[in-house]
Amino acid sequence: MGDIMESNNSYGVVYGTDNIYTDVSKTLKGAKRYATNHSFDKVGIRYNSGYVCKVVAIKINNKWKGI
């Protein structure tokens, strides 16, 4: 049996003038779904669920665009 690569990243919504990040999902797709359902337009990632977060997608004209 081979090794299974498991991602420990967390995905969340980014909002406000201070770009506040809040975890919402373990997958990018889940975070985009949550953001769409709750009227957010930016999705971010926390690599290895650490302290650093980065915006990875922005909703423009009702379409998600990767950054």
N, C-alpha and C positions, 0 to 999 in steps of 0.2 A: 504494500500500500504506500502511496505517495504522501508527501506532506500536504496538508490543506492550508492554504494561505487564508488567514482570517483578518479582515480589516477591523481595526479598532477605532476608525474615524467616527466622528459624530457630525451630524448636519443640523443646521438650524436656520432660523429667520434672523435677518439683520434689519433693524428699523431705527427710526428717530434721527435727529441731527447729530447725535454722538455715535451712531452706528452700533447700537446695543445688540449683542448677539444672545439668542436663547435657543438651547437645544430642543429639537422636536422629533428627530428621527435618526436611525442608524444608516439610512440610505439617502442618496441624493434625490431619487424619485419620490420617496416619502416626504422629504422636506419640501420639494416643489409642490406636491399635492396639498400639503398643509398650508403653505404660503398662499396658494391660489384660493383655497377654501376660506382663508381668513384675511384676505385682501392685503397681503404683504407682497413686495416686489423685489426683494433681495434674499438670496439664500447663501449661507456660508458653510465652511467646513472647519472642524477642529481636528487636526491631524493627530492620530493616536490619542484622541480625547484629552489632549494637552491644553496648555494655556494660550497658544497662538491660534488665532482664527483668521480666515481669509474669505472674502466674498468670491463665490465661484459662478454665480448665475444671477442675471438681472432680467426681470420681465419688462419687455418693451413691445408696445402694440399687441398685448395679449399673447406674446410668444416668448419662451425662455431662451435667452442668449447666454452662452458660456463666455467666461472671461479668461 
